[in-house]
Structure formats: structure tokens, C-alpha cells
Amino acid sequence: MRSGFGCESCGSPGVRLPADLTDEAMIQCDRCGCTLMAWGAFKRRVEAQEAADARKPAERPAGAAVLRVAG
């Protein structure tokens, strides 16, 4: 899988979960059925992405003025 959680074969972001969600169980692409990775690895990847997103500064709209305070 590449960043953004898209299947390397077809680009779909959807995953098909196994009935038994152990960390070793393999997940598949919901569109083409390609085996992606183990459930445990997928969970860790999602958690890492959420943590990275939380650390990103809030984005300003294009053209927004920046206010600088002298001090």
C-alpha cells in the first residue's frame, strides 16, 4: 500500500476485513481482492497517520493575512 491507504493494484481506499480480527489476519482490497497487509500492521499504520495529522498546524485559507505582533 502507498500513503493515503490506496491499494497498489487498483487504487481503492476500501479494505475487506477478515471475520477473525487477529493481528496476524490478512486484510484485502475491497475492490480487487488483493492482499494488502496484516490487520495489526494496518491498525498501527492508521494510528500513526492519525498522530501525524494531529501534529500538523492548522491550514490558513489561501491569501489569508498573517498578523505579526511586535514585542
C-alpha positions as a Markdown table, in Angstrom:
| # | Residue | x | y | z |
|---|---|---|---|---|
| 1 | Met | 0.0 | 0.0 | 0.0 |
| 2 | Arg | 1.1 | 3.5 | -0.6 |
| 3 | Ser | 0.4 | 6.6 | 1.6 |
| 4 | Gly | -3.3 | 7.5 | 1.6 |
| 5 | Phe | -4.4 | 3.9 | 2.1 |
| 6 | Gly | -4.9 | 3.1 | -1.6 |
| 7 | Cys | -4.4 | -0.4 | -3.0 |
| 8 | Glu | -1.2 | -0.6 | -5.0 |
| 9 | Ser | -3.0 | -2.7 | -7.7 |
| 10 | Cys | -6.2 | -0.7 | -8.2 |
| 11 | Gly | -6.0 | 2.5 | -6.0 |
| 12 | Ser | -9.1 | 1.7 | -4.0 |
| 13 | Pro | -9.0 | 3.0 | -0.4 |
| 14 | Gly | -11.6 | 0.3 | 0.8 |
| 15 | Val | -10.5 | -2.7 | 2.7 |
| 16 | Arg | -12.2 | -6.0 | 3.3 |
| 17 | Leu | -11.8 | -7.2 | 6.9 |
| 18 | Pro | -11.4 | -10.9 | 7.9 |
| 19 | Ala | -14.1 | -12.5 | 10.1 |
| 20 | Asp | -11.4 | -13.2 | 12.8 |
| 21 | Leu | -9.7 | -9.9 | 13.6 |
| 22 | Thr | -6.4 | -11.1 | 15.0 |
| 23 | Asp | -3.3 | -9.0 | 14.4 |
| 24 | Glu | -2.0 | -11.7 | 12.0 |
| 25 | Ala | -5.2 | -11.9 | 9.9 |
| 26 | Met | -4.7 | -10.5 | 6.4 |
| 27 | Ile | -6.9 | -7.7 | 5.1 |
| 28 | Gln | -7.8 | -7.4 | 1.4 |
| 29 | Cys | -8.7 | -4.7 | -1.0 |
| 30 | Asp | -12.4 | -4.3 | -1.2 |
| 31 | Arg | -12.4 | -3.7 | -4.9 |
| 32 | Cys | -9.9 | -6.1 | -6.4 |
| 33 | Gly | -9.3 | -8.6 | -3.6 |
| 34 | Cys | -5.5 | -8.1 | -3.5 |
| 35 | Thr | -4.0 | -9.0 | -0.1 |
| 36 | Leu | -2.7 | -5.8 | 1.5 |
| 37 | Met | -1.2 | -6.5 | 4.9 |
| 38 | Ala | -1.9 | -8.0 | 8.3 |
| 39 | Trp | -4.7 | -6.4 | 10.4 |
| 40 | Gly | -2.2 | -5.5 | 13.2 |
| 41 | Ala | 0.1 | -3.6 | 10.8 |
| 42 | Phe | -2.9 | -1.8 | 9.3 |
| 43 | Lys | -4.1 | -0.7 | 12.7 |
| 44 | Arg | -0.6 | 0.7 | 13.5 |
| 45 | Arg | -0.4 | 2.5 | 10.2 |
| 46 | Val | -3.8 | 4.2 | 10.8 |
| 47 | Glu | -2.8 | 5.2 | 14.3 |
| 48 | Ala | 0.5 | 6.6 | 13.1 |
| 49 | Gln | -1.4 | 8.6 | 10.4 |
| 50 | Glu | -3.8 | 10.0 | 12.9 |
| 51 | Ala | -1.0 | 11.1 | 15.2 |
| 52 | Ala | 0.8 | 12.8 | 12.3 |
| 53 | Asp | -2.4 | 14.5 | 11.2 |
| 54 | Ala | -2.9 | 15.8 | 14.8 |
| 55 | Arg | 0.6 | 17.3 | 14.8 |
| 56 | Lys | 0.1 | 19.3 | 11.6 |
| 57 | Pro | -0.6 | 23.0 | 12.1 |
| 58 | Ala | -4.0 | 24.3 | 11.1 |
| 59 | Glu | -4.0 | 25.4 | 7.5 |
| 60 | Arg | -4.9 | 29.0 | 6.6 |
| 61 | Pro | -7.1 | 29.8 | 3.6 |
| 62 | Ala | -5.2 | 30.9 | 0.5 |
| 63 | Gly | -4.5 | 34.6 | 0.7 |
| 64 | Ala | -5.1 | 34.9 | 4.4 |
| 65 | Ala | -3.2 | 37.7 | 6.0 |
| 66 | Val | -0.6 | 37.0 | 8.7 |
| 67 | Leu | -0.7 | 39.2 | 11.8 |
| 68 | Arg | 2.6 | 39.8 | 13.4 |
| 69 | Val | 2.8 | 41.3 | 16.9 |
| 70 | Ala | 5.9 | 43.3 | 17.8 |
| 71 | Gly | 7.2 | 42.6 | 21.2 |
